[in-house]
Amino acid sequence: MYGKAFAPEYQGALTTLSVNASLTEVLTAGTEQLAAAERAGQHAEVARSGLAVAEAHRRLGQVREADRAWKASYRAAREAGDVAAMAWALWSGGTLARQRGAFPLARRLLALAADLGERGGDVVVRGYSLAGLAETGRIQGDYEAVGRLHEQLLAEARRRGEARHTVWALEGIAQMHRNSGDLDTALTLFQEAAEISARADDRRGHAWALRGLADLVSVRDGDTERALALLSEAESTCRAMDLTSALAYNHKMRGNVLYRAARYTEARDLYRQALAEFGAMSEPRGKALARLGLAKSLARLGRDRSETAAELAALATELERIGLRHARAMVARAEQELGIGTESARPGGATVEAVR
């Protein structure tokens, strides 16, 4: 049995904030509380309110501000001798590093956060940090290494009745099944995630679950209109909560759905929109994936084959640079689909739409 979802990253005087509060609301409240704590010389409260500020900036795609905020939160926590707050700050920094495509840094910060969480007796930040490590590996395609960790974290979340973390784990495991070709299992898991998040009023988790369902409804069932309707429902939540990154991934997925339906002009426009959104928030992984979708759409619309080949070769290099394990295989699949070959191609692998 799951209770209502809550946001453990909203701490100190900010614990009253809802998990579904808009990020602009969180940023305003966090900034005000941070200033008050600084004036009062309350280092522990500076760290806790600074964490909310860092997370709001991160989720709004404001990378530089988020980077400054989590580091300031860590310094304040260290000054206060608050080990658990130090762990939360490192978790925020590690999550930001993953968002920016800096995977080795993400792993270092998240591992430190998990260790400090254990030393500080905060089981939640330890769990969130281990989840961050699992997600980092999943994004890079290292399913064998992180699959068991996902399952372990799912079991722990179920045992404690933590709806938000259960939903996260279900979605991660579902995505791995989807990318590995087990569409039926992926659909079942995304459906469970959608049901739990709806009951727990976890709107962010629900939006991601709807996006996963839309992907599967499109690729498995060929039901374009239902997929687009699910994405529209998720988009309304993203806009209401100012979920900048989730909205960009929503738009990229809409591009994927339209591309599969051979609606290439519409897909091109959505990929261009997503590309601009990812560029504005300095998210290299999303940007590269949107570029790949855009290159495929433009090729279908008559772009010169040599230009398409050059673009795909450049993307193979870029995707490898940021650490996506199946980068060459993804590009090779696109080349195979479009009848374009390069020396860097390798047969097989996941398609662009298979990556969250």
Secondary structure, 3 states (H helix, E strand, C coil): CCCCCCCCCCCHHHCCCCCCCCHHHHHHHHHHHHHHHHHHCCHHHHHHHHHHHHHHHHHCCCHHHHHHHHHHHHHHHHHHCCHHHHHHHHHHHHHHHHHCCCHHHHHHHHHHHHHHHHHCCCHHHHHHHHHHHHHHHHHCCCHHHHHHHHHHHHHHHHHHCCHHHHHHHHHHHHHHHHHCCCHHHHHHHHHHHHHHHHHCCCHHHHHHHHHHHHHHHHHHHCCHHHHHHHHHHHHHHHHHCCCHHHHHHHHHHHHHHHHHCCCHHHHHHHHHHHHHHHHHCCCHHHHHHHHHHHHHHHHHCCCCHHHHHHHHHHHHHHHHHCCCCCHHHHHHHHHHHHCCCCCCCCCCCCCHHHCC
